[in-house]
Amino acid sequence: MTGAKAPVYLALLHHPVLDKNGKLVTTAVTNIDIHDIARSARTFGVEKFFVVTPIEALRALAQRILEHWRTGFGSTYNETRKEALSRVLLAPDLDGAIVDIENESGQRPRLVVTSARKAAGAVSYADFREALAESPVPHLILLGTGWGLAPEVMERADIRLGPIDGAGDYNHLSVRAAAAIILDRLFGAR
Amino acid sequence: MTGAKAPVYLALLHHPVLDKNGKLVTTAVTNIDIHDIARSARTFGVEKFFVVTPIEALRALAQRILEHWRTGFGSTYNETRKEALSRVLLAPDLDGAIVDIENESGQRPRLVVTSARKAAGAVSYADFREALAESPVPHLILLGTGWGLAPEVMERADIRLGPIDGAGDYNHLSVRAAAAIILDRLFGAR
């Protein structure tokens, strides 16, 4: 469990996301993203982590990798990995993940986005951390691969978190590092 | 620049580290570790990031990859990656990194370790963040690959940071995620 009152979910979107030129693309599913973010999600008490891709062959490949760690050789070789990956689900699109959460929790989740770019109306991590501790509604935090979530996803957000500011104007974290920091800011022990 | 008064350095050690059975080993250098941690280090203003391995062939391989991004095709394909990787240095062992820092800064760095295990005398991130803002001495934060830094490194530490506590007793972050969280806790904008 996180420090939140209601369950918190996480989704890594491989579509619709932007490439470095701002073009709408579908990125490939990366094994290390699944492992790293699943371990961070498990550490900070996220209920389920959705890997979202419209490409059926990539969902099938991810499923095979998950099974290796959940029930295959990996499950006895590394039990902590098995525990982290047991909470990973695959979904064809954002709405598929939302429906799964509705079926599981009985409630429609509020959508939370983050962006490396500054935006009007962004909520601070400290304020959202407090709000989560009181909210009875589940939340789904969305992470984008490539150069970030497409505008059509950003526009659906109920909550927009600010960028992760470092020490200067350079802000090019990997999605694995950004996920870890976001979860620590919201749920890490203080 | 970080929020620290003196420069802060980071080192990822591939030896001496422990394997899952607590045995002393040398791990392989992983390309994604270099990229992810270099990007996090650059974002949070770390002066230099040392990739430490005693294996000369792996240092040579890492050097070739760095050159691809610094001066080769990658330098024009992705300028932000070039910027992050320009601060990566290779060292054969911890003492090599310390000597490089002494040569650069004119001072011997204080060694900082982190551990996933709880330890007596551990300093909190909040306290160390404040201490760094006042300290005139450079610091070198050490990260271990595999199952963590060997006791012989832990014993040399001047400062020991506590584990990154999540929401429960599961604490198996990747070194990439741990590095991101440590730097955010010490230098992220608040």
Interface residues (C-beta under 8 A of the other chain):
Chain A: M1 T2 G3 K20 I32 H35 D36 R39 S40 R42 T43 F44 G45 N78 T80 R81 E83 A84 I164 D165 G166 A167 G168 Y170 N171 H172 L173 S174 R176 A177 A178 A179 A180 I181 L183 D184 R185 F187 G188 A189
Chain B: M1 T2 G3 K20 I32 H35 D36 R39 S40 R42 T43 F44 G45 N78 T80 R81 E83 A84 I164 D165 G166 A167 G168 Y170 N171 H172 L173 S174 R176 A177 A178 A179 A180 I181 L183 D184 R185 F187 G188 A189
